[in-house]
Amino acid sequence: MKAFEIGEQNGLESLTATARPDPVAGPGQAVIAPRLISLNNRDLQIIRGAYGAKKPTGRVPVSEGVGDIVAVGEGVTTVKPGDRVISPHFVNWAGGDFGYHAFGFDVGVTNDGWLAEKVVLPATALIRVPEAISDESAAALPSAGLTAWNALVEVGKVKAGDLVLCLGTGGVAIYALKIAKANGARVAITSSSDEKLGLARQLGADITINYKTHPEWAAELMAQTGNSGADIVVETGGQGTLGQSIAAAAVNGRIVIIGVTAGQGMSVPGYGTIIGKNLTLKGIANGSREMLLKLVRAVEANNIEAIVNKTFPFDEAPAAYAYFAAAEHVGKVMISLR
């Protein structure tokens, strides 16, 4: 089968095409033929050598996708060949509270991921995708969608009338926008591009702020909300934006910290404001299989569709990575094997 490996992890050029024998399902396993694969920021970090310690050079990357089961191993009864499935990338986190055990089996990190013509996963982790959910929407659920769900529903306890602030227009932010609107919340979103903000408004954003035009975007949000601020902040920017997220939060607001890329090494900003506003700051790492199952049901019930900016053929995966790295997209960049 065809596959890609992360190589020496020195940058985009490290992604390497290879050929491998077709995998065989062992006891409790299933072999899946991916249909559609979805890129996330950590996929870039990994091949740049910036996602923790370097991984084995032969690791197959990418943490989320959708595909068809082509074979199952001994003892598998929960799924069967022909089922269209997805899987959380933290395979060991079935439900309950997060623990370090989640990192023991991380698809595309500790174990081979989706960027191959076939992938082997534990059958107990797999979730069948309802017919009403498209491949495009299904492929974006296990990482981007699930992270947004965890941030808004599990941690943020989003409710009708809340104001949700999303930073940027990447996959997590756009899924957060959609989940927020499905729950009757209002959404504010930031970007450096007026064109992207226009697309965000078409998707339902109520407040849009260009952070190039308004470098102090937190102050602009406060001005546009009568100094009320955001009840939930989906903090995808990292330490470099955390200070403004704290300033933009409402009293009793919840800031859910996802991003780790900007402003490394900074001290925690706005310490007094955290106390003065009674803020909750919580870091999250994706979500559990139980959460993903709830998200699948919500997506089906509310007809939530992923926003896909561009799809590349499998053989052009390096070009997909390069396009994603340019950060000109809104929503998801995907790789197709259909």
DOLUM-287581 format. One record per residue (C-alpha): residue number from 1; x, y, z. Coordinates in Angstrom, 2 decimals. Example, Ala and Ser with C-alpha at 12.3 -4.5 7.8 and 13.67 -1.06 7.14 Angstrom:
2
MILO  resi        u        v        w
MILO     1    12.30    -4.50     7.80
MILO     2    13.67    -1.06     7.14
% end
This chain:
338
MILO  resi        u        v        w
MILO     1     0.00     0.00     0.00
MILO     2     0.98     3.65    -0.37
MILO     3     1.70     5.68     2.74
MILO     4     3.50     8.80     3.93
MILO     5     6.03     8.96     6.76
MILO     6     7.16    11.95     8.85
MILO     7    10.86    11.42     8.15
MILO     8    13.46    13.50     9.99
MILO     9    10.90    16.14    11.05
MILO    10    12.92    19.11     9.85
MILO    11    10.05    20.84     8.04
MILO    12     7.54    20.34     5.27
MILO    13    10.07    18.58     3.08
MILO    14    10.34    15.79     5.68
MILO    15     7.04    14.25     4.61
MILO    16     8.07    11.20     2.59
MILO    17     6.10     8.89     0.30
MILO    18     6.70     5.18     0.82
MILO    19     5.26     1.74     0.11
MILO    20     4.41    -0.83     2.77
MILO    21     2.83    -4.28     2.89
MILO    22    -0.91    -4.20     3.45
MILO    23    -1.61    -4.46     7.20
MILO    24    -3.39    -7.45     8.74
MILO    25    -5.93    -7.11    11.55
MILO    26    -4.82    -8.77    14.76
MILO    27    -7.15    -9.81    17.60
MILO    28    -9.45    -6.92    18.52
MILO    29    -8.32    -4.81    15.56
MILO    30    -9.87    -3.51    12.36
MILO    31    -8.25    -2.49     9.07
MILO    32    -9.75     0.69     7.64
MILO    33    -9.39     2.06     4.11
MILO    34    -9.50     5.86     4.53
MILO    35   -11.82     7.84     2.27
MILO    36   -10.93    11.33     3.44
MILO    37    -8.20    12.61     5.77
MILO    38    -8.23    15.96     7.58
MILO    39    -5.18    18.06     8.50
MILO    40    -4.71    19.84    11.82
MILO    41    -2.11    22.21    13.22
MILO    42    -0.35    19.50    15.18
MILO    43     0.30    17.60    11.94
MILO    44     2.44    20.57    10.90
MILO    45     4.13    20.78    14.29
MILO    46     5.07    17.10    14.13
MILO    47     6.89    17.26    10.79
MILO    48     8.61    20.45    11.97
MILO    49     9.87    18.63    15.07
MILO    50     7.95    21.03    17.33
MILO    51     5.42    18.65    18.91
MILO    52     7.30    17.30    21.89
MILO    53    10.19    14.91    21.31
MILO    54    10.85    13.80    17.75
MILO    55     8.93    10.70    16.69
MILO    56    10.24     7.61    14.86
MILO    57    10.99     8.61    11.28
MILO    58     8.71     5.87     9.95
MILO    59     5.62     7.14    11.74
MILO    60     2.57     7.60     9.50
MILO    61     1.00    10.95    10.44
MILO    62    -2.47    12.55    10.69
MILO    63    -4.92    12.05    13.50
MILO    64    -8.36    12.29    11.94
MILO    65   -10.17    10.83     8.96
MILO    66   -13.08     8.68     7.87
MILO    67   -12.95     5.33     6.11
MILO    68   -14.46     1.93     5.47
MILO    69   -13.60    -1.21     7.41
MILO    70   -12.13    -3.80     5.06
MILO    71   -11.22    -6.50     7.61
MILO    72   -11.57    -7.29    11.30
MILO    73    -9.52    -9.50    13.58
MILO    74   -10.44   -12.27    15.95
MILO    75   -12.99   -11.38    18.62
MILO    76   -14.32    -8.22    16.94
MILO    77   -18.12    -7.99    17.19
MILO    78   -18.84    -4.25    17.49
MILO    79   -18.05    -3.38    13.85
MILO    80   -17.87    -5.26    10.56
MILO    81   -16.43    -4.92     7.06
MILO    82   -18.29    -2.27     5.09
MILO    83   -18.95     0.00     8.07
MILO    84   -17.95     3.64     7.58
MILO    85   -16.13     4.70    10.73
MILO    86   -14.15     7.34    12.60
MILO    87   -12.04     7.11    15.75
MILO    88   -10.87     9.52    18.44
MILO    89    -7.14    10.02    18.23
MILO    90    -6.78     9.32    21.97
MILO    91    -7.72     5.66    21.63
MILO    92    -7.22     4.87    25.34
MILO    93    -9.60     7.61    26.54
MILO    94   -12.97     5.90    26.26
MILO    95   -14.81     8.13    28.71
MILO    96   -14.69     9.77    32.11
MILO    97   -12.11    12.29    33.22
MILO    98    -8.94    12.98    31.28
MILO    99    -5.78    11.26    32.47
MILO   100    -2.24    10.74    31.22
MILO   101    -3.35     7.32    30.00
MILO   102    -4.84     9.16    27.00
MILO   103    -1.37     9.81    25.61
MILO   104    -0.53     6.10    25.58
MILO   105    -2.18     5.56    22.18
MILO   106    -2.35     8.76    20.16
MILO   107    -3.14     8.18    16.49
MILO   108    -0.54     9.83    14.27
MILO   109     1.80    10.43    17.22
MILO   110     2.57     7.31    19.26
MILO   111     0.95     5.05    16.64
MILO   112     0.55     5.21    12.88
MILO   113    -2.13     7.58    11.64
MILO   114    -4.46     8.01     8.68
MILO   115    -2.12     9.14     5.89
MILO   116    -1.99     5.73     4.21
MILO   117    -4.18     3.58     2.00
MILO   118    -4.95     1.40     5.04
MILO   119    -4.76     1.98     8.79
MILO   120    -5.12    -0.47    11.71
MILO   121    -7.01     0.63    14.84
MILO   122    -8.55    -1.08    17.87
MILO   123   -12.13    -1.96    16.98
MILO   124   -13.44    -0.77    20.36
MILO   125   -12.40     2.80    19.52
MILO   126   -14.34     2.96    16.25
MILO   127   -17.65     4.78    15.82
MILO   128   -19.98     4.07    12.91
MILO   129   -20.92     7.20    10.96
MILO   130   -24.65     7.71    10.27
MILO   131   -25.63     7.95     6.59
MILO   132   -26.84    11.52     7.08
MILO   133   -23.31    12.75     7.84
MILO   134   -21.11    13.39     4.81
MILO   135   -17.52    12.18     4.52
MILO   136   -16.36    15.80     4.73
MILO   137   -18.14    16.39     8.03
MILO   138   -17.18    13.00     9.45
MILO   139   -13.48    13.42     8.65
MILO   140   -13.29    16.65    10.65
MILO   141   -15.00    15.33    13.78
MILO   142   -12.35    13.33    15.69
MILO   143    -9.87    16.18    16.23
MILO   144   -11.14    19.63    15.22
MILO   145   -14.82    18.94    15.89
MILO   146   -14.22    17.05    19.13
MILO   147   -11.89    19.73    20.49
MILO   148   -14.52    22.39    19.79
MILO   149   -17.22    20.21    21.41
MILO   150   -15.12    19.65    24.53
MILO   151   -14.37    23.37    24.78
MILO   152   -17.93    24.59    24.35
MILO   153   -20.19    21.84    25.66
MILO   154   -18.17    19.80    28.16
MILO   155   -16.12    22.65    29.68
MILO   156   -17.84    25.86    28.60
MILO   157   -21.40    24.63    29.30
MILO   158   -22.59    26.77    26.41
MILO   159   -26.22    27.90    26.50
MILO   160   -28.53    30.08    24.45
MILO   161   -27.61    33.75    24.65
MILO   162   -23.94    33.21    25.53
MILO   163   -21.29    35.03    23.54
MILO   164   -18.55    32.70    22.30
MILO   165   -15.26    34.20    21.11
MILO   166   -13.27    32.20    18.55
MILO   167    -9.73    33.19    17.60
MILO   168    -9.00    32.79    13.89
MILO   169   -10.84    30.82    11.23
MILO   170    -9.16    27.41    11.40
MILO   171   -10.86    24.06    11.78
MILO   172   -11.47    24.23    15.54
MILO   173   -12.70    27.83    15.41
MILO   174   -15.15    27.18    12.57
MILO   175   -16.51    24.03    14.23
MILO   176   -16.85    26.01    17.47
MILO   177   -18.83    28.65    15.56
MILO   178   -21.18    25.98    14.21
MILO   179   -21.65    24.23    17.56
MILO   180   -22.24    27.56    19.31
MILO   181   -24.91    28.63    16.81
MILO   182   -26.61    25.22    17.11
MILO   183   -26.90    25.90    20.85
MILO   184   -28.40    29.36    20.37
MILO   185   -25.25    31.26    21.31
MILO   186   -23.83    34.35    19.64
MILO   187   -20.34    34.22    18.15
MILO   188   -17.50    36.71    17.82
MILO   189   -14.54    35.78    15.66
MILO   190   -11.17    37.36    14.89
MILO   191    -8.95    37.25    11.80
MILO   192    -6.36    39.33     9.99
MILO   193    -8.36    39.00     6.75
MILO   194   -11.56    40.89     5.93
MILO   195   -12.33    38.22     3.32
MILO   196   -12.19    35.48     5.95
MILO   197   -14.32    37.56     8.29
MILO   198   -16.88    37.95     5.51
MILO   199   -17.06    34.16     5.20
MILO   200   -17.41    33.90     8.98
MILO   201   -20.40    36.26     8.86
MILO   202   -21.97    34.10     6.16
MILO   203   -21.59    31.14     8.53
MILO   204   -23.41    33.01    11.29
MILO   205   -20.79    35.04    13.15
MILO   206   -22.42    37.99    14.92
MILO   207   -19.28    40.04    15.62
MILO   208   -16.15    40.05    13.46
MILO   209   -12.91    41.83    14.34
MILO   210    -9.84    42.27    12.14
MILO   211    -6.91    42.14    14.56
MILO   212    -4.64    43.94    12.08
MILO   213    -7.06    46.87    11.98
MILO   214    -7.65    46.55    15.72
MILO   215    -4.43    45.26    17.35
MILO   216    -6.13    45.69    20.72
MILO   217    -8.94    43.39    19.65
MILO   218   -10.05    42.70    23.20
MILO   219   -10.85    46.37    23.68
MILO   220   -12.75    46.37    20.39
MILO   221   -14.82    43.38    21.50
MILO   222   -15.61    45.11    24.77
MILO   223   -16.66    48.22    22.87
MILO   224   -18.96    46.20    20.61
MILO   225   -20.55    44.34    23.55
MILO   226   -21.15    47.30    25.84
MILO   227   -18.24    46.14    28.02
MILO   228   -19.90    42.75    28.62
MILO   229   -17.28    40.57    26.95
MILO   230   -17.32    36.90    25.95
MILO   231   -18.81    34.20    28.17
MILO   232   -16.64    31.51    26.54
MILO   233   -13.31    32.05    24.81
MILO   234   -12.00    29.28    22.56
MILO   235    -8.31    30.15    23.00
MILO   236    -6.54    28.62    20.01
MILO   237    -3.77    31.22    19.80
MILO   238    -1.56    30.23    22.71
MILO   239     0.29    32.31    25.27
MILO   240     0.75    35.14    22.81
MILO   241    -2.99    35.85    22.76
MILO   242    -3.96    34.76    26.27
MILO   243    -3.62    38.24    27.76
MILO   244    -6.15    39.70    25.33
MILO   245    -8.45    36.69    25.81
MILO   246    -8.48    37.41    29.54
MILO   247    -9.24    41.07    28.82
MILO   248   -12.05    40.07    26.41
MILO   249   -13.74    37.66    28.82
MILO   250   -16.96    38.44    30.63
MILO   251   -17.32    38.28    34.40
MILO   252   -17.50    34.56    35.31
MILO   253   -16.24    33.76    31.80
MILO   254   -14.64    30.49    30.80
MILO   255   -11.41    30.51    28.78
MILO   256   -10.66    27.12    27.24
MILO   257    -7.00    26.92    26.26
MILO   258    -6.23    24.82    23.19
MILO   259    -3.46    26.55    21.26
MILO   260     0.22    26.08    22.13
MILO   261     1.91    27.82    19.23
MILO   262     2.23    31.54    19.97
MILO   263     4.33    33.43    22.47
MILO   264     6.15    30.56    24.17
MILO   265     7.93    31.34    27.43
MILO   266     5.69    34.24    28.50
MILO   267     4.42    34.64    32.05
MILO   268     0.67    34.45    32.67
MILO   269    -0.74    37.88    31.71
MILO   270    -3.66    39.65    33.35
MILO   271    -3.28    37.80    36.65
MILO   272    -5.33    40.36    38.59
MILO   273    -8.07    40.29    35.97
MILO   274    -8.42    36.51    36.32
MILO   275    -9.30    37.04    39.97
MILO   276   -11.28    40.24    39.48
MILO   277   -13.55    38.67    36.86
MILO   278   -13.81    35.28    38.60
MILO   279   -12.56    33.64    35.41
MILO   280   -12.10    29.94    34.80
MILO   281    -9.07    28.97    32.69
MILO   282    -8.87    25.36    31.65
MILO   283    -6.57    23.59    29.23
MILO   284    -7.94    20.70    27.22
MILO   285    -6.48    17.96    25.05
MILO   286    -9.02    16.90    22.44
MILO   287   -11.68    14.62    24.00
MILO   288   -12.85    11.10    24.75
MILO   289   -14.66     8.53    22.63
MILO   290   -17.77     9.16    24.75
MILO   291   -17.66    12.86    23.85
MILO   292   -17.12    12.03    20.18
MILO   293   -20.19     9.81    20.18
MILO   294   -22.27    12.68    21.60
MILO   295   -20.84    15.02    18.97
MILO   296   -21.77    12.60    16.16
MILO   297   -25.36    12.54    17.45
MILO   298   -25.46    16.35    17.67
MILO   299   -24.04    16.77    14.16
MILO   300   -26.65    14.37    12.77
MILO   301   -29.54    16.02    14.65
MILO   302   -28.55    19.59    13.72
MILO   303   -27.27    18.96    10.18
MILO   304   -23.91    20.51    11.03
MILO   305   -21.62    20.48     7.99
MILO   306   -17.87    20.96     8.03
MILO   307   -16.43    23.82     6.01
MILO   308   -13.81    22.41     3.64
MILO   309   -11.57    24.96     1.98
MILO   310    -9.66    22.64    -0.34
MILO   311    -9.16    18.91    -0.94
MILO   312    -6.01    17.38    -2.41
MILO   313    -5.49    13.92    -3.96
MILO   314    -3.58    11.47    -1.77
MILO   315    -0.42    11.60    -3.89
MILO   316    -0.36    15.39    -3.42
MILO   317    -0.27    15.22     0.39
MILO   318     2.92    17.36     0.57
MILO   319     1.11    20.10    -1.37
MILO   320    -1.80    19.83     1.08
MILO   321     0.60    20.34     3.98
MILO   322     2.16    23.35     2.26
MILO   323    -1.26    24.87     1.55
MILO   324    -2.31    24.32     5.16
MILO   325     0.93    25.88     6.43
MILO   326     0.28    29.05     4.40
MILO   327    -2.76    29.64     6.67
MILO   328    -4.85    31.26     3.95
MILO   329    -7.75    28.84     4.39
MILO   330   -11.05    29.03     6.28
MILO   331   -12.13    25.72     7.78
MILO   332   -10.50    22.45     6.81
MILO   333    -7.86    21.24     4.36
MILO   334    -8.36    17.60     3.41
MILO   335    -6.68    14.76     1.51
MILO   336    -8.85    12.37    -0.52
MILO   337    -8.44     8.69    -1.31
MILO   338   -11.81     8.39    -3.05
% end
